[in-house]
Amino acid sequence: MRRMIKLAFVAIAGFTCMPIAVSAQQMPPVPVDKEVRIGKLDNGLTYYIRHNEYPKNQVDFYIAQKVGSILEEDNQCGLAHFLEHMCFNGTRNFPGSSMIKWLESVGVKFGYNLNAYTSIDETVYRISSVPTERIGVQDSCLMILSDWADGLLLEGKEIDEERSVIHEEWRSQLPPNMRIMEKLLPEIYPDSRYGHRLPIGTMEVVDNFPHQALRDYYEKWYRPDLQGIVVVGDIDVDRIEGKIKELFSKIEKPVNPAERIYYPVADNEKPIVAFGSDKEQDKYVAQIMFKYDALPDSLKGTMADVTTSYLLDMAQMMLQIRLNELGQKADAPFAVASAFYGEFIMAKTKQAFQMAMVPKGNSFNEGLKAVYREALRAKRGGFTATEYARCRTEYLSQLEKAYNNRNQQENKTLAESYVRNFIDKKPIPGIETEYQMMSMIVNQIPVEAVNQVFSQIVSDKNLVVLGMMPAREGESCPKDEDILALLSQVEAENIAPYVDNVKDEPLVSELPTAGKVVKENMLSDFGAKEWILSNGAKVILKKTDFKSDEISMMAVAKGGMSACGNDQVADLLFMPVVLEQHGLGNFTNSDLNKLLAGKQVSLKISLDDYMRSLSGNTTPKDLKTYMEMLYMTFTGLNVSEDEFVSMQNLYKGLIENQGQNPAFVFQKKLQEFLFASPIKRVFSVDDIEKASRKNILGIIREQLINAADFTFVFSGNFDEAELKVLTEQYIASLPSAKDKKSEVKLNSAVEIKSGNEEQEFAMKMEVPQGSAAVIVSGKMPYSFKNRLLASMSAQLISTRLLSEVREKEGAVYSIYTQGSQDRLSEMSVTYQTIFQVKPEKKDRALEIIRSEFEKLAKKTLVEELDKVKEFMVKQITEDEHTNSYWCSMMAGNELLPSEICVKAEQTIQSITPEEVSNYVNKVMKQNNYRVLVMMPDTK
């Protein structure tokens, strides 16, 4: 780390012309954003307050605690996480569950806007998207933070009731990879607390700790010198500061507080090798970690901090691109590989540069050697100037986009940056300062600085190799000496430096003959304009200033996969993979990524049952590139033979061992239970092997062959004259057949089966856990109001289920219902309730779900509907200030016109309890109630 700091300092010195001899202690601090007010009370509590108006009339509240499971003693494992749960179960000013009920009455939904997390070294609570119109609501949220800080009731009855909830969380949140990790942590962190402090704790402690133990833990660690308050939103900063002082100054400063220790992680001279297995582990995964010291506190928040992060960002980006390029070859030695850096698994005091991979087949050997070889290739031969130039350009392009959108920074983004400043001392210069500072600095940092940093990190000292695999009869984990022998073989190789091959040609090799806008219409309801093009395509454009540097696009057409025959099943199942990783024209996917470095463009293709769509976004500066991509997607989408084989190898590697994973098996069975058509099933290894590159490309090209089918919707900060020229050049020129427009071909086999049906099956499991899905469906005409009714009724049921199934019965950790109304499907309404359940409580949980649907079909309470309305009005008001929302609404209206949604708030407020119940009743009367259950096989 000292060497890295020196290199970072040299980079800064080169920029600032400071003498190299200046010591690291004299590193200049990064300026703090002048827009945030930071203060500290006499009792040690820190606060951050910032006025921000994106979204308008909303505010986010956070309380961050420098407290996590690392501070637990052996007989306390799980108390930090348990305490987090108890913050929602009774406080000084909000006894019982009244806090959740009150917050939902003002539009703050539990689990969505109201949540928390506990990790090894920190616990963070948030109340987000709080409406600011009423001052009393702001003050009450600060009161809640104050209660969390020093006003928990921790009543014995509430503690005992929460034990079962946490037990279900442990049951549902402990997948096979975490079970393996729990066994390996003592090897990875020898003689360290980090080897025994997963936040969920042990169920022996959770089930049996005395009430006073939790109260003592709370008193010991929840104290003002370890707490930070963050408030960001459309608020009066002076008033909020005064209220914080009023509420939080009352909390007493602790006398002789326990020391908050950040436990070190020892270096290791010899490599640590830790491999483990589990019967339900569904893939082979290996990870190589190069440990290094975290930046010392004295240098956090200085120029050394930001420069070191930049150097590591560049190394990570360049190495990831190399791995992606290697992975796209037909003979790639791994299915997928990634490079990243950060905390050494879960320790703040030690960092690691890490490389992870999923091998081809069921052997670690060649894949592990391959990723290690790429690390050594970069260490020995360095990264090239051209690689670095592309990644630096991409970094600066993203930074410029953030700067251009500086007046539309989201509350959440700002608030979480302040949380990281409080907990980790991460710099918070503000985007204006960061843009100016980094724009100058990065252009002064040569690729040699990145190479030197990376070569210091990649070492056989502080090396850790981690592996996970399925537990199979007759197969054991590789021995430590065998893994080390593999690495030694690679170290002995003469590894050639990387050669950066770049195509030197334009994306569109020959400009098409431009078409014309032949007619223009005003769409006054949407505040938009419509162009009819000479090739029959339509364009809708809505000029907005929601974000200064954003243009969103969505293109839609009726038609889709519903009419495809069963002889194309394997191709149709694998086609989404090709749509995610394709190339364009002469450019492979890898070539395309290199070409687009520094361009902020995204374009996703979806070919669904009844519609085809393309969607994404760009910036005004990159609009021309985006239109070129759009043109080439319609006329030149391609995937090479090597890329296709690589995709097949990737997904075979990911799913060939899934048969013992309960979550995968349940999803597979659920698809088969709900749909008659084989194109709706989860694809298998056999499907992957049968998929044909030629057939898939033929299907895609057939779906995109007629531009006259499509309406292209643009919303954002574009120049209309420029957009018109580009539209005529790249959209009006697309091939079309105006007299052959596609329509929806309904096919009941691709929609959820009708009728009532229940099925149950059993499976051997390492941790006994029930899984259930309740699917209610029906036919209802599409309208914007019906869409709202589907969502509202699902939210009402979710709230009831959380109360009845989670809190009262302790049968689940999490449960909610999703409700949707589709525009084009015949079976247009779907309610999904999919959850994991305590096996002995399965029948009771299913009974409650059916009962709540039946109750809602008869009666909706005014007070519970009002809470949902508050949330939906707030949510839709926020959505209406986004380009993606208007693209979706206008594109949807092209597929199936309905009443215009521009008066959404008025429509929401007009809905009555009777209308909600009538809607649910009409769906329930159709008798399409399907239940699938998976239970542990105990035989």
Beta strands, then each sheet from edge to edge (+ up, - down):
strand 1: 37-40
strand 2: 46-51
strand 3: 58-65
strand 4: 114-118
strand 5: 123-131
strand 6: 227-233
strand 7: 272-278
strand 8: 285-293
strand 9: 334-344
strand 10: 347-359
strand 11: 463-470
strand 12: 517-523
strand 13: 528-533
strand 14: 538-543
strand 15: 551-558
strand 16: 583-584
strand 17: 602-607
strand 18: 611-618
strand 19: 637-638
strand 20: 711-716
strand 21: 757-763
strand 22: 770-778
strand 23: 817-821
strand 24: 829-837
strand 25: 929-936
sheet 1: 1+ 2- 6- 3+ 5- 4+
sheet 2: 7+ 11+ 8- 10+ 9-
sheet 3: 12+ 13- 14+ 20+ 15- 18+ 17-
sheet 4: 16+ 19-
sheet 5: 21+ 25+ 22- 24+ 23-
end
